Amino acid sequence: MNMDEVMKLDEAYLFQNYGREKVCFDHGVGEFLYDLEGKLYLDLVAGIAVCALGHAHPNIVEAVTEQVNRMIHVSNLYHIKEQAQLAETLASIMPDGLNRSMFVNSGAEANEAALKLAIKHTGRTKVLTAFNSFHGRTAAALSATGQTKYHQGFEPLLSNAFEMFDYGSEEQLKDMVNEDTAAIMLEAVQGEGGIVPSDPGFMKLARDLCDDHGALMIMDEVQTGFGRTGKMFGFEHFDIIPDVVTLAKAMGGGFPIGAMVTTDEISSTFVPGSHGTTFGGNPLGSAVANAVITTIVNEKLVERSAKLGEQWKKRISSLSCSSDVVSDVRGKGLMLGIDMGEEAKQFQHFAFKNKVLVNVCGGHVVRLVPPLIIEEESTEIFDMMFKRYLADK
Ligand code: PLP
C-alpha cells in the first residue's frame, strides 16, 4: 500500500477526528521510524511519551512473542500469573505502602478508576483538579480536565463533581479543600497543558491539605511515569507520597495497558463487583509491561533520562537565549518543552520537513518526549535543525 491508498481509505472510512501529518510509518528501530517509502525519521514524540524503549526493542519483541504463543487473553474471572507478577513489579518500584494495583487499558480508564475509588472510599463527591490539566477523554476524566476546549460540545458532563484551581495557587487550594473533598488530582508536570512542572511547595501543601481534611491525593502519572521526568515517578521530585497513582502510556511500551496503584487499606474499598474491565491486566498486556518496567530498571533508563534531559535542556536553552522566538525552555528529564508562542506549529512543520517528529502541546509549546533509550547523537540532530530554524528568523 502506498501513501495515497492509505489516505483514500482513511478519508472514506475513518472518523476524521485527528489532525494527522501526511505520513504513514511502516516500521521502526530504536528512536527512528521508517515511512512507507523507506524514508527515515527521528522520533521525538514516541507515540506521545509511550515508546520509552523505542521501537522494536528486543525485550518487548521477546515478551510479546513468548506470551502470544502461550495465551493472549483470559478473563479476570481467573487468577492470572503474569498480572500478579506485574503487580509485584509495580510494588517494587513504588514507595512502601503503595503496593496494590488494579489494571486497565488506558490513562483515562486509570483515572476513571481512581475517581470512583476516591468517591467510594471517602463517601464524598467533590474532586479538585487544576486548570490546564489533562486527565483523559472519558466522561469523568474529561470533566476532571481543566481545559474548556476539550469540554466544548459535551457540557455539562460531570461538572458538579469537579472544581478547579490555578495550578500552583496555594491560596485557592486552601480555600477550596473542605470536608466534601474526596480527592485532589494532580500531574507532577502538566503535559498536554504545555510542559508545566509543579512547584514542590504546592505539591507538599496539596499533600498536607489532603491529610488534614481526609481527602485522597491522586497523582496522575500517566505521562510522567516510568522515568520520563528523570525520576521513576514525577511525585518523587517533591518528597511526597500520594494515596493513589494512575499509570498508562510508557507502561506497555506501546501495548495499551494502565494501572491504578494504592495502599492495602484504600484498595479494600473495592470489593468484587465495585469495578472491573474485560481486558485490564490480561496475560499479554501484563507480560509486556513486566518486560518494559524490568528493562527500564535494569538498563538504568531513569538515571539516563535525568542526565541526558538536563544536558539537552541546557543546550536548547543556550541555542535559544539570543532568539526572540523562544520565551522559555522547561521540563524535567526527557520531558522537555520549548515555548515558541505562535511559532510553535510552524516549527513543528519545519521539523517534519526535516524528518524530525515533534508535537505541540498547550497550543504554543514544542514538546520533546523521545524514547528514553535515545542516543545523545540523536538529540544533536534536533539541535542542528533547531539552530538552522532560529538562524533563519
Ligand atoms: N492523563 C495524562 C496526564 C495524560 O497525559 C493523558 C494522555 O495524554 C491521559 C491521562 C489520558 O490517557 P489515555 O489517552 O491513555 O486515555
Boltz pocket constraint, residues with backbone or C-beta under 6 A from the ligand:
constraints:
  - pocket:
      binder: B
      contacts: [[A, 48], [A, 105], [A, 106], [A, 107], [A, 108], [A, 109], [A, 111], [A, 134], [A, 135], [A, 136], [A, 137], [A, 187], [A, 191], [A, 192], [A, 220], [A, 221], [A, 222], [A, 223], [A, 224], [A, 248], [A, 249]]
      max_distance: 6.0
